């Protein structure tokens, strides 16, 4: 994209309270044009750290773009900029900082199989908001890898913005619908099917539960 195109898109996104549909459409264009680039940046950072986890990769990329959606005017081009290199550098910097934060957050509460081996299995058709906080990370990763890239991305994004007692933010839901050319109803069905597959995986392969608190 040219500098002018990026600036125009950021300006449209900044008016999301007045014209949400246009903002989401502009954001989707930006996401399609730069998500592949950012994926490669985060992939290298993961590999340089000695790990490679698609869950973390997708979450870092999504968080980075969502931060831009929330505050699009936080970025501006230097006065003498001639191309989009400055924008790419900014995206990379935000993503790498987000990667460091998420890596610490995901692994600090990981519970080993040995510590949880005596815990009884809990049957449930739902996943709690603290899905990632109290399960063995390896088992969860295996369960998530059963899903298609689309379904996994949708599920992780919905959990990322989950707040107890609140609905998914409308702009997040619209963003997913735009990216995957689908409807809110289908997004919910994908979530339900994915949750069911994960619960079934846990029941077949481990005595652990994907739930911290049964409902």
N, C-alpha and C positions, 0 to 999 in steps of 0.2 A: 504493500500500500504506500501511497505517497503521504508526505507530511500533512497535506491539506485534507486528504481523505480521513486520516486518523483523527485529526483535530475536529473535523466535522462530526465524526462518529461519537467522540467523547462529549462533544457539546450536546448532541441529541440525547445521549444517555443521561447527561446531567439534568435534563428536563423530564425525567421519568415520572415525577409527581404530577406533571401536567399532561403528559402523553406517554403512558406506560407501554402501549403497543409499539410505538415507534422506537422507544428506548430498547425494548427487548429485541426487536428486529435488527437494530443497529449493533447491539451487543452480540447477537448471533453471528452477524457478518464478521465482526472482529474476532470472535472465538474461532470460527472456521478458518480464518486466514492465519492465525498465530498459534493455535493450539498444537499443531504438529511441531512447530519450532520449539515451543515450551516443553513439550513431551520429551524431545531429544535432550534439552538442557537438563531436565530433572533426571532423566535416565542416566546421563553421564554422572551426575552428582551421586545417585544411588550406587552405581557401579564403583565409583571412586571411593565410596565409603565401605565397600566390601559386601554390599547387600543389593538385592534387586527384588522389589515387592510392588506389584502392580496396584495394590490397594493404596499404598502410600503415594505412588506416582500419580494416580488419578486424583487423589484427594488434594495433593499439593497444587496440581494444575487447576483444579476447580476452585480451590480457595483463592488462588492468585487472581483468576479472572473475576471471581465474585467480589473481591476487594476493589477491583477496578470498577465494577458495576456500581458498587455502593458509593464510591468516591472517585468519579472519572476525572475530575479536574485536579487530582493530586499530582498528575503527570503533566509536564509541559516540555516542549522541545527547546533545546538551547537556541540562542539567537542565530547562530551560524549553521545550524543543522541543514543537511542537504538530502538526507534519506531517513529511513526508519531505524537505523542502527541504534540510536539513542533510546527509542521505545523498546526495542528488543533487549537492550542492556538493562533497562529498568525492570522489565518483566522478569528477566533472569535473576536480578538481585532480590526482588520480592519473593520469587519462588524459592530461592536458596535459603532465605531466612525462614520461610514457612516450612521448608523441609526440616530444618534443624529443630524448629519448635515441635512439629508433629512427631518426629522421630523420638524425641525425649518423652513426649506425652504418651505415645503408643506403647513404649516398652517399659515405662517405669512401673506400670501396674500389671504387667503380664504375670500370670500365676503359672508355676510349673506344674506339669502333670503329676509329679511326685507329691506335691502339696495338696492337690485336689483329688488324688486317687481314692480317698475314702469318702468323698462327697457323693451322696445318692443322686441319680439322674432325676430331673424334674421335667415332666411332660408339659408342653405348652404349644399353642399354635401361633404365639406371638413372640417377637423379639423386643426386649426392653430397650429403653433409651441408652442404657449403659452396656450395650452389646459388646463393645470392644474393651470394657474396663476390667472384666473379671473372668475371662476365658483364656485358655491356652491359645496363644497367637498362631501357632503352627496349625492347629486343628481348624481354627476359624479361616485361615488363609486357604487351606485345602477345600473347605466348604464353599468359599467364595469363588474359587477357581472353577467350580462346576458350572457357574453361571456364564452366560454369554457376556461379552464386553459391554454391550448395551445395558443388559439387565443389572450387571454389577455396578456400572457407573450410576445408573438411576437409583439403585438401592443405597449406595454409599452417600450419594448426594442428599437423598431424603433424610438419612440418619444424621448427616452432618448438620442439618438445619432443624433437627427435631427439638422441640421444647414441649415438656409435659403440659398437657391441657390446652395446647395451641395447635392450630392447623399449620401445614406447610406454608411458608410465605408465598404469596401469589406470584411474585416475580421469579422465584426459584422454580415453581411449577411451570410457569410459562416458558422459562428458559429451556427446561427439559423437553417440553412439548415442541418447541421450535427446533431444537437440535435433532430430535428423533422423529419429527414430523408425525406426531401422534396427539392423543387427547388426554386430559386429566384423568378420565375414567380408565383409560388403558394404562396410564402410569401407575394408578393404584392397583390394578390387576397384576401388573408386572411385580410390584412390591410384594403383594400377597403370595404369588407363586414362588418368588425368590425366597421369602421367609420360610415357606413350607419346605422347600428343598433343603435349606440350611438346617432346620430342626430335624428333618429326616436323616440328614447326614450325621448329625451328632448322635442320634439314637442308635444308628447302625455301627458307628465307628469308635465310639467312646462312651464312657460313663459320665463325662462332663455334660453340663447343660449350657446352652447359649444364653440362658437367663441368669441374672444375678438375683432377681426376686421373682418368684412365680406369682402369677396373678390368677 
